[in-house]
Amino acid sequence: MVEKLHVDDTKKMQHLKAVCFVRPTEESVRLLCDLLRAGTYGEFFVFFSSVLAETHLQALAESDENEAVRQVQEMYASFLAVDPTVFTLDVPRNDHLLRYASLAPSARSSVIDPIVEGIASFLLSVKRRPAIRAQSNSEVARRVASDVARLAYEREQGLFDFRRTEGASQLVILDRLDDPVTPLLSQWTYQAMIHELIGIKNNRVRVHEKGQAQDIVVSSSGDAFFRDNMYSNYGDLGTSVKRLVDDFQAVSKMNKQIDSIEDMQRFVESFPEFRQQSGNVSKHVSLMSELSRLIGENALMAVSQVEQEIACGADRAYAYASTLEKLGDPAVTSTACLRLVLLFALRYEKEGERQITELQSALAKRNVEPAFVRLVRDVTRVAGEARRVGDLFGNRTFFSRAQKAVSGLKGADNVYTQHQPLLVQTLENISKGKVKESDYPLVGPAANANAAPRDQRPVEIFVFIVGGITYEEARFVAQMNETNPGTQIALGGTGILNSAGFLTDLMKATQ
């Protein structure tokens, strides 16, 4: 029996044992105390998803008048492991994090505490107490980092007193608004495409076939085809799915050739695998079919090419003309048009003032909601160049410009995937020990600053983005782990974003 925490004086079941799995919040502990005092169940086994404050433990003890509590344990499970190197706190909305600086001081703790709890839970589960860095210009990143440091190095230092590991580990807290470009771009790798065009929630995808909704699971742990192809680009996916279908047809044909008892026995023995393969084939064919339909109907390839030109190109006039052309194309959705204009505004906020105004007018002519038209200016206010630490468009240094020029020589086959998230550059600098202390300083108690020598290259990096991560960033992290086994990276965030979710967050944050 599964129930929410509540007290019903008319419903006492002292013959039953209650197993309670709860977050250690003020509200949850209060409700649990009410249950204990009411004597609703005969025995209680209580499991908390993260660190339990001593005051909460004392409150539980005082409420257990019937001595019904048999076990209290911290499970450190306030996060969701999506992939082997990716975790999320599954925060339902990120807009309050994007506007953290404007929140009333009294409201800030309720926003930050669940994040601190989740990060602490993750660190305890992997048994690490890393040095902690924060993006210097982000108030929310600094607050999260300092609260985690205070918890790990002061309040609960006994819990984090793990055996020292070889090499250094670092936790880096970043702000989503330092890179608003990546969540706005169309995606062309399998996992990211599914999330962008259909949506993924806790590794589940809802597809509609013949008027009926169906939930299917896409997970690297239980689906070999998805594990091998989740980072494959769209051009390669068609070939991979065809090979999957051909392999299944070959197995299916073989299993139909049953001429003896021995053949029948072999078929029965292989049937579970056969059935699983059948489900996998159907699942991925359906997903590829739906992705192809959406790409064609919404002219996404043409849209994506313009997005990449804006994000990675240098010709403002060409980018403006291409954007204006797409705004006049009825096949391009209004949402896609909005994303193009937002990208243009972020890229050319200083030198393209007149053109941005004209693009806003073009959006209005397409009957885009006025609030979304205003968002074009609002996005530069909350995430413009003056508010960012990172070199988002590779304009600030000769090295970044040279690196950008080299990456542009990869060939026409990569025209849709030229962009690299800012996270890649940040992680490369941290892994090489070249991070700017002024941009990403160590924070927290003095013990934190001494957790590892400053000039020691980290062998583990835990990077957490307040405001959400993308599957595109997860892909680059996986690639970096593969190409540089000397430094292992885990990526976490308050949620996993696609462009629709990010636009909603931006809209709410700027209202």
ZIZI-V80657 format. One line per field, one symbol per residue. ss: DSSP state (H for helix, E for strand, L for the rest). phi: phi as a letter, one per 30 degrees, with the letter a starting at -180 (. if undefined). Layout:
# ZIZI-V80657
ss->???
phi->???
This chain:
# ZIZI-V80657
ss->LLLLLLLLLLLLEEEEEEEEEELLLHHHHHHHHHHHHHLLEEEEEEEELLLLLHHHHHHHHHHLLLLLEEEEEELLLLLEEEELLEEELLLLLLHHHHLHHHLLHHHHHHHHHHHHHHHHHHHHHHLLLLEEEELLLLHHHHHHHHHHHHHHHHHLLLLLLLLLLLLEEEEEEEEHHHHLLHHHLLLLEHHHHHHHHLLLELLEEEEEELLEEEEEELLLLLLHHHHHHLLLEHHHHHHHHHHHHHHHHHHHHHHHLLLLHHHHHHHHHHHHHHHHHHHHHHHHHHHHHHHHHHHHHLLHHHHHHHHHHHHHLLLHHHHHHHHHHHHLLLLLLHHHHHHHHHHHHHHLLLLLHHHHHHHHHHHHHLLLLHHHHHHHHHHHHHHLHHHLLLLLLLLLLHHHHHHHHHHLLLLHHHLLLLLLLHHHHHHHHHHLLLLLLLLLLELLLHHHHLLLLLLLLEEEEEEEEELLELHHHHHHHHHHHHHLLLLEEEEEELLELLHHHHHHHHHHHHL
phi->.cbddacbddbcbddccccccbddceddddddddddddidbdbbccbcdadcdddddddddddddchcdcabbcchbdacddbebbbbchddbcddddcedcddedcdddddedddeddddddddchbbddbcbddccddddddddddddddcbdbdddcddddcdicbbccccceddbddedcddcbceeddeddccjbbhicbcccbhicdbcbcbbddcbdddedbdcddedddedddddddddddddddddddccadddddddddcdeddddddddeddddddddddddddddchdddddddeddddcdbcddddddddddddccddddddddddddddddddbdcdceddddddeddddddideeddddeedddddcbdedcccdddcicdbdddddddddddcdjddcdcbddceeeddddddddcicdddddbddbjeedddcdaedcdddcbbccbcdjjcbdddddddddddddbddbcbbcbadacccdddddddddddcd
